[in-house]
Amino acid sequence: MSGGFWRVIESLQNPQAKIWEQITETRGIKKYGEFLLAGRKAVPEALAAHPDRFHALLALDPAQIDGWALPDHIEKYRLSRALFEALDVSGTGTPLLVGKVPAMSAADLSAPPRGLELVCALGDPNNLGAALRSAAAFGAQRIILMNEAAHPFHPKALRAAANAQFELVLLRGPSWETLDEAAGPIFALDAGGEDMALVDWPRDLRLVLGEEGRGIPEALTLRRLSIPTTGAVESLNATVAASLALYAHYIATR
């Protein structure tokens, strides 16, 4: 319901508004440990499924949340249009949720994998979000984020993931140099690797997805898999390749 007390903030110079503006970027997210969730479908769905992850709602007009079951602990803010548009970086025009970034423990790579684990170094938040969405769809519940990876709660990553972050266990990974010491089985996607179609997929597996353009460092002695194609293009987009590999594992082990 849209009733109850609404705080009104109109100025971009308001101290709270300044914090919200900073958490539209990675540096601010890391500094304050908060994130903004946007999306016509994403916001009400996340609020219904994970209400405890959020503590504030930002809107242009209380009427925008008519019919919503908003928990009492969530503070409601009515913003001026200029302030709202500064925060609504995706241009959704719909209410935003403010949440706390969950603590991300360091992954213990000395222990064997449990189920399918995606080890990811994608630096573009859009690509990372799309990969997380595929990971959730195909059962990779544990995501190990390498130092090079984008922040999973960047607004672009959240939008591309369609709330997948809230269904996954996100862990902090190491730098590339230590990945050779990780317990296996561990496969890496590489255009020069062996044909993925011929692989006998283990149920418990770490699947490594490298950085855009750079891929997996040559020095690493990981088992490398490639995705067979017609050869009409030089390579696949990293998130497309990840989705195909995740699907192949899902089909082979379900």
Backbone torsions as a table, in degrees:
resi	resn	phi	psi	omega
1	MET	NA	155.1	-176.4
2	SER	-95.1	1.9	-179.0
3	GLY	-74.6	-177.1	179.9
4	GLY	91.0	178.8	-173.5
5	PHE	-76.5	129.6	174.9
6	TRP	-115.3	126.9	171.1
7	ARG	-80.5	141.3	-179.1
8	VAL	-111.8	125.7	174.8
9	ILE	-128.5	123.0	-176.5
10	GLU	-112.7	-27.3	-173.0
11	SER	-94.1	138.5	173.9
12	LEU	-70.3	-13.7	180.0
13	GLN	-89.8	-3.0	176.2
14	ASN	-60.3	135.7	-177.0
15	PRO	-55.5	-40.9	178.7
16	GLN	-68.0	-39.6	178.8
17	ALA	-61.8	-37.8	179.1
18	LYS	-63.5	-38.0	177.3
19	ILE	-65.6	-45.8	179.4
20	TRP	-60.1	-39.6	-179.8
21	GLU	-64.5	-36.5	180.0
22	GLN	-68.6	-29.8	-178.0
23	ILE	-84.0	12.8	167.5
24	THR	-83.5	-5.5	179.7
25	GLU	-127.5	159.9	-174.7
26	THR	-58.7	-43.3	-176.9
27	ARG	-59.5	-43.5	179.7
28	GLY	-68.8	-36.9	178.4
29	ILE	-61.2	-43.5	179.3
30	LYS	-68.3	-37.4	-177.0
31	LYS	-69.1	-44.4	-173.2
32	TYR	-102.0	-12.8	179.0
33	GLY	67.4	28.2	179.9
34	GLU	-129.0	161.4	178.2
35	PHE	-143.4	161.8	176.8
36	LEU	-111.6	128.5	176.2
37	LEU	-107.5	129.4	179.8
38	ALA	-124.3	161.4	173.8
39	GLY	135.1	132.6	-178.0
40	ARG	-59.2	-38.1	177.1
41	LYS	-95.2	-38.4	-172.8
42	ALA	-61.4	-42.2	-175.4
43	VAL	-66.0	-55.1	179.7
44	PRO	-63.9	-34.0	179.1
45	GLU	-67.5	-43.3	178.6
46	ALA	-66.8	-38.6	179.3
47	LEU	-63.7	-38.9	179.8
48	ALA	-72.2	-38.5	-174.7
49	ALA	-87.9	-31.4	-173.8
50	HIS	-137.5	57.5	-175.2
51	PRO	-60.2	-31.0	-176.5
52	ASP	-71.9	-11.1	-179.8
53	ARG	-81.5	-7.9	-173.4
54	PHE	-124.1	151.2	-178.9
55	HIS	-132.1	-4.3	178.4
56	ALA	-151.9	151.0	175.7
57	LEU	-126.9	134.5	-178.0
58	LEU	-116.7	129.1	-177.0
59	ALA	-144.5	160.8	173.2
60	LEU	-81.4	-33.5	-172.8
61	ASP	-149.5	130.0	177.1
62	PRO	-53.1	-28.5	-179.9
63	ALA	-62.7	-19.8	-179.7
64	GLN	-65.1	-21.3	-178.8
65	ILE	-112.6	19.7	174.7
66	ASP	-56.4	129.7	179.9
67	GLY	89.9	-8.1	178.7
68	TRP	-78.5	142.3	173.6
69	ALA	-92.3	86.7	-175.4
70	LEU	-90.9	120.4	-179.9
71	PRO	-59.6	151.8	-177.0
72	ASP	-63.4	-27.7	-174.8
73	HIS	-76.3	-10.5	-177.7
74	ILE	-89.5	119.6	178.4
75	GLU	-76.5	141.7	-178.1
76	LYS	-108.5	130.5	179.4
77	TYR	-123.5	129.8	173.4
78	ARG	-101.1	122.1	-173.4
79	LEU	-109.6	154.3	171.1
80	SER	-66.7	158.7	-178.9
81	ARG	-62.1	-40.6	-179.3
82	ALA	-62.1	-43.0	179.7
83	LEU	-68.5	-45.4	-179.2
84	PHE	-59.8	-44.1	-178.1
85	GLU	-66.9	-28.1	175.9
86	ALA	-68.8	-29.2	-178.5
87	LEU	-91.9	-29.0	-177.7
88	ASP	-84.3	71.0	-170.8
89	VAL	-67.3	-19.1	177.4
90	SER	-90.3	-5.1	177.4
91	GLY	68.1	36.1	-177.2
92	THR	-76.3	-31.0	-176.7
93	GLY	72.8	5.2	-178.1
94	THR	-113.9	161.7	-175.3
95	PRO	-53.7	149.2	178.8
96	LEU	-110.1	148.5	173.9
97	LEU	-109.2	141.7	174.2
98	VAL	-107.4	125.6	-178.6
99	GLY	-128.4	166.5	175.5
100	LYS	-92.6	132.6	175.3
101	VAL	-67.4	125.9	-179.5
102	PRO	-69.0	152.4	175.8
103	ALA	-64.3	134.8	178.8
104	MET	-114.7	110.8	-179.7
105	SER	-72.2	158.8	175.6
106	ALA	-74.7	134.7	178.7
107	ALA	-70.8	137.3	175.3
108	ASP	-93.4	92.5	-176.9
109	LEU	-80.4	-4.5	175.3
110	SER	-78.2	-18.2	176.6
111	ALA	-89.9	148.7	179.5
112	PRO	-63.2	155.0	178.2
113	PRO	-65.0	152.5	176.0
114	ARG	-117.3	105.3	-173.6
115	GLY	72.9	-155.1	178.7
116	LEU	-91.5	121.4	178.5
117	GLU	-116.0	128.5	178.6
118	LEU	-97.9	119.4	176.2
119	VAL	-97.9	115.8	-164.9
120	CYS	-127.4	135.1	178.5
121	ALA	-124.2	19.1	-177.8
122	LEU	-63.4	126.0	-176.0
123	GLY	-93.4	-13.6	178.1
124	ASP	-89.7	121.6	-176.5
125	PRO	-61.2	-32.4	175.7
126	ASN	-62.6	-45.7	179.4
127	ASN	-65.4	-42.0	179.2
128	LEU	-61.3	-45.8	-179.9
129	GLY	-60.2	-42.5	178.7
130	ALA	-63.6	-38.8	178.3
131	ALA	-66.3	-38.7	178.2
132	LEU	-64.8	-37.4	177.8
133	ARG	-61.9	-44.8	177.6
134	SER	-67.0	-38.3	179.0
135	ALA	-59.8	-45.0	178.7
136	ALA	-64.7	-38.0	-178.3
137	ALA	-66.8	-31.9	-173.7
138	PHE	-113.1	19.4	166.1
139	GLY	86.7	13.9	175.2
140	ALA	-89.2	87.2	-170.8
141	GLN	-79.3	-18.3	179.8
142	ARG	-109.2	123.5	-179.1
143	ILE	-116.7	122.6	178.9
144	ILE	-104.1	112.5	-174.5
145	LEU	-94.0	113.3	178.6
146	MET	-66.6	163.6	-179.4
147	ASN	-57.0	-29.3	-176.7
148	GLU	-80.2	-10.4	-174.3
149	ALA	-71.7	150.9	172.8
150	ALA	-65.8	165.0	178.1
151	HIS	-75.0	128.1	-176.6
152	PRO	-67.8	-14.0	179.1
153	PHE	-108.8	18.2	169.3
154	HIS	-64.3	143.1	-177.9
155	PRO	-52.0	-39.0	-179.5
156	LYS	-68.7	-37.6	178.1
157	ALA	-67.4	-41.0	178.3
158	LEU	-61.9	-44.5	-177.6
159	ARG	-65.9	-42.1	-178.8
160	ALA	-70.4	-27.9	-176.4
161	ALA	-82.5	-15.8	179.8
162	ALA	53.4	49.1	176.0
163	ASN	74.2	11.4	179.3
164	ALA	-61.4	-30.4	-179.6
165	GLN	-54.0	-32.5	-175.3
166	PHE	-80.5	-6.8	179.6
167	GLU	-106.7	-2.8	-171.8
168	LEU	-115.7	154.2	170.1
169	VAL	-93.0	114.3	-177.9
170	LEU	-100.1	125.9	-177.1
171	LEU	-124.4	149.6	176.2
172	ARG	-84.1	129.7	179.5
173	GLY	-101.0	179.1	-178.8
174	PRO	-91.7	-169.1	170.0
175	SER	-84.0	168.2	-177.8
176	TRP	-57.6	-34.7	-171.6
177	GLU	-58.3	-29.9	-175.1
178	THR	-95.7	-1.8	-174.8
179	LEU	-68.9	-26.0	178.1
180	ASP	-62.5	-21.6	-178.3
181	GLU	-89.2	-1.7	-177.3
182	ALA	-70.5	144.4	176.6
183	ALA	-70.0	146.4	179.9
184	GLY	-104.0	-172.7	3.2
185	PRO	-67.7	145.6	-179.2
186	ILE	-143.0	124.9	178.8
187	PHE	-116.9	151.8	176.4
188	ALA	-126.9	140.0	176.7
189	LEU	-82.0	126.0	-176.0
190	ASP	-153.6	129.2	-177.9
191	ALA	-58.9	-22.3	-179.6
192	GLY	-96.7	9.2	-176.7
193	GLY	-84.7	-174.6	179.0
194	GLU	-74.4	159.0	-175.4
195	ASP	-62.9	118.8	-178.5
196	MET	-62.1	-28.8	-177.7
197	ALA	-66.3	-17.7	-176.7
198	LEU	-101.2	4.5	-174.9
199	VAL	-83.7	140.7	170.7
200	ASP	-91.8	102.0	-171.7
201	TRP	-74.0	123.9	171.9
202	PRO	-77.0	148.7	179.9
203	ARG	-65.7	-45.2	178.6
204	ASP	-92.4	119.7	-170.4
205	LEU	-157.9	144.2	167.0
206	ARG	-105.2	121.3	-179.6
207	LEU	-109.2	121.0	-172.8
208	VAL	-100.8	128.0	177.6
209	LEU	-118.1	118.1	-173.6
210	GLY	-81.2	-172.6	179.6
211	GLU	-75.3	152.4	176.0
212	GLU	-59.2	132.2	177.5
213	GLY	81.8	-50.1	-175.8
214	ARG	-82.8	-29.5	-179.6
215	GLY	67.7	-144.3	-178.8
216	ILE	-97.4	131.4	178.5
217	PRO	-53.3	136.1	-177.3
218	GLU	-61.1	-30.4	-175.1
219	ALA	-67.6	-20.6	-177.8
220	LEU	-73.4	137.2	-177.4
221	THR	-99.1	50.4	-179.9
222	LEU	-89.1	155.4	172.2
223	ARG	-72.9	123.2	-172.6
224	ARG	-107.8	135.0	-179.5
225	LEU	-118.7	142.1	174.6
226	SER	-118.1	158.9	179.2
227	ILE	-102.7	118.7	-178.4
228	PRO	-64.8	134.0	178.6
229	THR	-137.7	178.3	178.3
230	THR	-72.9	-18.0	-175.4
231	GLY	85.5	5.0	-179.3
232	ALA	-68.3	-23.5	174.9
233	VAL	-125.4	156.1	-175.3
234	GLU	-67.3	-39.8	-177.7
235	SER	-158.2	166.5	177.1
236	LEU	-94.3	152.1	169.7
237	ASN	-56.4	142.8	-175.1
238	ALA	-57.9	-40.2	-178.3
239	THR	-72.7	-32.8	175.2
240	VAL	-65.1	-45.7	178.7
241	ALA	-60.3	-43.9	179.5
242	ALA	-61.9	-43.0	-179.2
243	SER	-61.8	-42.2	179.8
244	LEU	-64.6	-41.8	179.8
245	ALA	-68.5	-41.9	178.1
246	LEU	-62.0	-40.7	178.6
247	TYR	-65.7	-42.4	179.7
248	ALA	-61.0	-41.4	177.5
249	HIS	-65.7	-41.8	-179.0
250	TYR	-60.7	-46.1	-179.5
251	ILE	-66.5	-38.2	-176.0
252	ALA	-73.7	-23.8	-170.9
253	THR	-118.9	-0.2	-176.4
254	ARG	-77.2	NA	NA
